[in-house]
Amino acid sequence: QDCWVGSARSTKTADGSADGYLLLQDTTAALANVGITSWGDRVEVYNLRGFDLSRGAEYLGQSFMKDSLFRVNTTNSVKGWSQWPYSKKEFFWNSQVIKGFEWYDTTTSTILPNVTLENYKYVKYTDDPSDWWFWQTPSAFRMLSHSDQFKPDKTMMVTKGITCTDCDMGACSGSSCSGGAFFRVDETYRGSSWLFNWLDLDGSVMRHVRPTAPAQPYLIGSQPDWWRLDDSASWREPRFNNP
């Protein structure tokens, strides 16, 4: 579908006369830093296939991605990376952090039905907590949470029919969890972190980490103090605090 993306991220029809969607269908990306990034106002993506991408996809504005797949750790990569040996710090320090889909924080509204993520594994790159890479473990899903100026839209991010195959789910003891590579929702004292929210519409995300949980909608938020709606709420991932 013809589309024109002008300055200020405006997404218009080909003649620029009306609002339009950038439409991408049957796209394959492999062995790269990023699969698809759209900074336009509107984008629709169907049947995206991504292999050994440091970051599978991220979208600003209004976005819809359906029937898509992200796979890492194939025979063409080393611990998920296709371009840098992860085992040598002088190489991996300037790589992208591995993530299948990144929720962006700038007035975004995102719908993701029927997305499959494969082989996302927990990797501990260094034992030094003062090293930035100590905190940058791979994740199938990850959110941006660093900004007070840029925040998610008032509408929720929504997923349905999410499958994560051969992904590390981690283990929990009490309120502490470790070793997971499924989703990362950072708890930071920034506006984008406070307001981030993600509706797991059919429970397919929650049921990966809690298989006995009912198949129903669940709200995933980044701040327990903000999004704790009742006593059934709990914190699943490690708390990456950055006051």
Secondary structure by P-SEA (a helix, b strand, c coil): cbbbbccccccccccccbbbbbcccccccccccccccccccbbbbcbbbbccccccccccccccccbbbbbcccccccccccccccccccccccccccccccccccbbbbbbcbbbbcccccccccccccccccccccccbbbbccccccccccbbbbbcccccccccccccccccccccccbbbbbccccccccbbbbccccccccccccccccbbbbbbcccccccccccccccccccccc
